[in-house]
């Protein structure tokens, strides 16, 4: 059980770090170019999806039967922590 919680926490941490890096890159692009502000919401949604995929795919699942449950917790924990 502890190993599962550790894997989920590591996946969420990796996803949050990836999100932070991608949002920083997007902020720099938005600041120094003439990119329209209308693309902010779609880009944030894409960055969130990419970060969830990165965090979910980087963690090795010991029990292949329960991979969906771990993926679900990883995703929901990430979304919860991102919007705090």
N, C-alpha and C positions, 0 to 999 in steps of 0.2 A: 504494500500500500504506500509506504514512504517513497519507494522508487518511482511509483506512478505520479505522486504529487510533485516530486523533484523534477521529473520529465516535463510535466505540465508547466511548472514554474519556469524552467529553462526555456521552453518554447515561447511562453508569454514574454519573457525578457528579451529574447532574440527578436520577436515580432515588434516589441516596443522600440528597440534600438534601430531596427530597419525602418520603422515608421519615422522616427526622429531624423534619421539621416536623409530619407527621401523627402520629408517635408522641408528640411533645411535647404536641400538642393532646389526644390521648387520655389522656396522663398527667395533664394538668390536669383533664380531665373526671372521670377516675377518682378524683382526689384530693378534689375539691370537691363531689362528688355522691354519692348512695347507689347507684351503679351496682354491680351484682354483679360479683365477681371471676371468675365463671364465663365471662364474655364476653371475657376477655383473649386467649386463644388464637385464637378466631375473628376477633377484630378485628385481631390482628397478621397473620394470614394475608391478610385483606382489604387491609390497608395495604401489605403486600408486593406483592400483585398489582396494586394501583393504582399503586404506585411504579414497578414494572416497565413497566406500560403507559405511564406518563408519560415515563419515560426512553427507551423505545423509539419512541414516537410523536413526540417532539420533535426527533429527529435526522433530517435529510433524507438519504435514500438516493440516491446518485448512480446506481448501477446497479440498476435495478429487478429484474434477474434474480437478484441475490444478496441481496435484502432479508432473506430468512429466515435466512441465515447470520449477517448482522449482528445481527439481532434475537436470535438464539440466543446469540451471544457477549455481547451486551449483558445478556441475562437471566442467564446463568451467571456472568459477572463480577460483576454486582450481588449475586447470592446469595452468592457466595464472599466478597466484601468486606464484606457486611453481617454475616456471622457470624464475622468475625475479631475 
